[in-house]
Amino acid sequence: MKKQRILLVGIISVGVIALLILFGWLFRKPLYRLSLGDIDARYRSAMLAYQEHRYADARKELAPLARLDTAKCAQFLLGDLLYRGEGGPADLPEALNLFLMAARQEHVDAQANAGFMYTYGLGTRQDFGEAMDWLYRAALRGNPKAQLGMGNLYKNGWGPVRNEQAALNWYRRAAAHGNSDAMNNIGYMYRNGLGVPRNYEEALFWFQKAANLGNSSAQYNIGNLYCWGKGVDKDIVQGARWMLKSALQENAPAQYNLARMYQWGKGVEKNQEEAMKWYRRAAAQGHEKAMLALARLEKNETIEERDSTFMPDEGWPE
């Protein structure tokens, strides 16, 4: 009889423990939510830390909130910090995971970021199918970054069949939202005759719109147009001014070409110290031609003087 009682107690105990485990599993999410206390106050505190650039504090405060299934804003912000490496080391795979959590809840910026990361294989393998899925969802909702991304997919034939007209249409939609990279890319399409007849004047118009918003690639492209005399009267002095604007924003091709202009005195007064400075800044960014030019100057190698015609030595980057 005693053994039966012990056995019964054991069975009951196991049953109770099993029920407690099942209860904990079934109600783990609401219990976790309760454990956080005042969630609104926590979120306001985390947002304040983020806005004040106290990124380490923001990471710490956002992390428990991001575990909530419905906390798409916290997931996006924490993903952003992990992507940019603010407040701690960068973690691209976890950033993508957080963006995807928020994207599945229709967070449009998270959708755009997830699409961008799949496009360029950041934190994951490159997957143009996934990229297009997320970018398209965000682009339809008016996200200019996603619209720019859709344009890039079509222009390069990444995933969809290459379609320059479709690319241009997406760039126009992004440009209408004030995206300067899209404006610059429209200029690129006109300059190179992609999806539209080649038109340097129209290219300059779009480069100018982007440059007015501080886009360094567009500033460099305008400098190229002036140096080549395409769409404008050839004016190397004006070209140098635009190269300088771009170079000051750490555009390596602009820094390299500005160094060449100082080296030969084209569009600016000849100044070897300025040439060395700009070659060094471009070389520090891994610009190979700048590295070679800098090495030759540092060895005091004799280099034949160029004639009065100056052409940028970088082709036509976007």
KAGIFEN-V65755 format. One record per residue. N is the residue number from 0. SS is DSSP state (a for helix, b for strand, c for the rest). PHI is phi in whole degrees, -180 to 180 (999 if undefined). NEAR is the number of other ideal C-beta (glycine too) atoms within 8 Angstrom. Layout:
# KAGIFEN-V65755
[[N:SS:PHI:NEAR] [N:SS:PHI:NEAR]]
This chain:
# KAGIFEN-V65755
[[0:c:999:4] [1:a:-63:5] [2:a:-65:6] [3:a:-65:7] [4:a:-63:8] [5:a:-62:8] [6:a:-63:8] [7:a:-64:8] [8:a:-61:8] [9:a:-64:8] [10:a:-63:8] [11:a:-62:8] [12:a:-62:8] [13:a:-62:8] [14:a:-63:8] [15:a:-62:8] [16:a:-62:8] [17:a:-62:8] [18:a:-64:8] [19:a:-64:8] [20:a:-64:8] [21:a:-63:8] [22:a:-61:8] [23:a:-62:9] [24:a:-70:7] [25:a:-66:6] [26:c:-111:8] [27:a:-63:8] [28:a:-70:8] [29:a:-65:7] [30:a:-66:9] [31:a:-64:10] [32:a:-59:9] [33:a:-63:7] [34:a:-67:6] [35:c:-80:11] [36:c:76:7] [37:c:-79:6] [38:a:-67:10] [39:a:-61:6] [40:a:-66:8] [41:a:-62:13] [42:a:-67:12] [43:a:-62:8] [44:a:-66:9] [45:a:-65:14] [46:a:-64:9] [47:a:-63:8] [48:a:-62:12] [49:a:-64:13] [50:a:-67:6] [51:c:-89:6] [52:c:64:5] [53:c:-90:9] [54:a:-69:12] [55:a:-64:8] [56:a:-66:9] [57:a:-62:14] [58:a:-57:13] [59:a:-63:7] [60:a:-81:12] [61:a:-79:14] [62:a:-55:9] [63:a:-67:8] [64:a:-69:14] [65:a:-66:12] [66:c:-75:7] [67:c:-73:12] [68:c:-59:4] [69:c:-99:5] [70:c:-89:11] [71:a:-66:12] [72:a:-69:9] [73:a:-64:13] [74:a:-63:15] [75:a:-65:15] [76:a:-65:13] [77:a:-66:13] [78:a:-60:17] [79:a:-61:11] [80:a:-65:15] [81:a:-69:15] [82:a:-66:13] [83:a:-86:7] [84:c:69:7] [85:c:-94:7] [86:c:77:9] [87:c:161:9] [88:c:-67:4] [89:c:-70:8] [90:c:-145:8] [91:a:-66:12] [92:a:-61:8] [93:a:-71:10] [94:a:-61:15] [95:a:-62:14] [96:a:-59:9] [97:a:-68:15] [98:a:-61:17] [99:a:-66:10] [100:a:-59:12] [101:a:-73:14] [102:a:-63:14] [103:c:-69:6] [104:c:-100:8] [105:c:69:7] [106:c:-78:12] [107:a:-66:11] [108:a:-68:10] [109:a:-67:17] [110:a:-62:17] [111:a:-63:16] [112:a:-67:15] [113:a:-62:14] [114:a:-61:18] [115:a:-63:13] [116:a:-69:16] [117:a:-69:14] [118:a:-61:14] [119:a:-107:7] [120:c:65:9] [121:c:-98:8] [122:c:80:10] [123:c:-163:11] [124:c:-73:4] [125:c:-69:8] [126:c:-145:9] [127:a:-69:11] [128:a:-64:7] [129:a:-63:10] [130:a:-59:16] [131:a:-68:13] [132:a:-57:9] [133:a:-75:15] [134:a:-64:17] [135:a:-63:11] [136:a:-61:11] [137:a:-74:15] [138:a:-64:15] [139:a:-65:6] [140:c:-93:7] [141:c:89:8] [142:c:-77:12] [143:a:-66:12] [144:a:-64:13] [145:a:-69:17] [146:a:-64:17] [147:a:-60:15] [148:a:-62:15] [149:a:-63:13] [150:a:-60:17] [151:a:-65:12] [152:a:-61:16] [153:a:-71:14] [154:a:-64:12] [155:a:-94:7] [156:c:69:8] [157:c:-90:9] [158:c:92:8] [159:c:-75:10] [160:c:-64:4] [161:c:-57:8] [162:c:-146:8] [163:a:-67:11] [164:a:-67:7] [165:a:-64:10] [166:a:-60:17] [167:a:-62:14] [168:a:-62:9] [169:a:-68:15] [170:a:-63:16] [171:a:-64:10] [172:a:-66:12] [173:a:-68:15] [174:a:-64:13] [175:a:-64:6] [176:c:-94:9] [177:c:88:7] [178:c:-79:12] [179:a:-72:12] [180:a:-66:11] [181:a:-66:17] [182:a:-60:17] [183:a:-61:16] [184:a:-69:15] [185:a:-63:13] [186:a:-58:17] [187:a:-61:13] [188:a:-64:16] [189:a:-68:14] [190:a:-65:13] [191:a:-104:8] [192:c:67:9] [193:c:-104:10] [194:c:81:7] [195:c:-146:10] [196:c:-63:4] [197:c:-59:8] [198:c:-152:9] [199:a:-68:12] [200:a:-66:7] [201:a:-68:10] [202:a:-61:16] [203:a:-61:13] [204:a:-56:9] [205:a:-75:15] [206:a:-62:15] [207:a:-65:10] [208:a:-60:12] [209:a:-70:15] [210:a:-63:13] [211:a:-64:6] [212:c:-95:9] [213:c:88:7] [214:c:-74:12] [215:a:-70:12] [216:a:-66:13] [217:a:-66:17] [218:a:-61:16] [219:a:-64:15] [220:a:-64:16] [221:a:-65:13] [222:a:-57:18] [223:a:-61:13] [224:a:-59:17] [225:a:-67:14] [226:a:-68:13] [227:a:-88:9] [228:c:70:9] [229:c:-110:9] [230:c:82:7] [231:c:-146:11] [232:c:-66:4] [233:c:-61:8] [234:c:-152:9] [235:a:-68:12] [236:a:-63:8] [237:a:-66:10] [238:a:-60:16] [239:a:-64:14] [240:a:-62:9] [241:a:-71:14] [242:a:-60:15] [243:a:-64:10] [244:a:-58:12] [245:a:-70:14] [246:a:-62:13] [247:c:-66:6] [248:c:-99:9] [249:c:68:9] [250:c:-81:12] [251:a:-63:12] [252:a:-61:12] [253:a:-67:15] [254:a:-62:17] [255:a:-63:17] [256:a:-71:13] [257:a:-65:14] [258:a:-60:17] [259:a:-62:13] [260:a:-67:15] [261:a:-69:14] [262:a:-63:11] [263:a:-102:10] [264:c:69:9] [265:c:-109:11] [266:c:84:10] [267:c:-143:12] [268:c:-71:4] [269:c:-58:8] [270:c:-155:9] [271:a:-67:9] [272:a:-66:6] [273:a:-66:10] [274:a:-60:13] [275:a:-62:12] [276:a:-60:9] [277:a:-76:14] [278:a:-62:15] [279:a:-64:10] [280:a:-67:12] [281:a:-71:14] [282:a:-63:11] [283:c:-63:6] [284:c:-96:9] [285:c:88:7] [286:c:-73:12] [287:a:-66:6] [288:a:-65:8] [289:a:-67:15] [290:a:-60:10] [291:a:-65:8] [292:a:-64:13] [293:a:-63:12] [294:a:-62:8] [295:a:-67:9] [296:a:-67:13] [297:a:-67:7] [298:c:-89:6] [299:c:57:5] [300:c:-69:6] [301:c:-77:4] [302:c:-122:5] [303:c:-63:4] [304:c:-64:5] [305:c:-80:7] [306:c:-77:4] [307:c:-74:4] [308:c:-85:5] [309:c:-118:13] [310:c:-124:6] [311:c:-58:11] [312:c:-106:7] [313:c:-149:9] [314:c:67:3] [315:c:-130:8] [316:c:-69:8] [317:c:-73:5]]
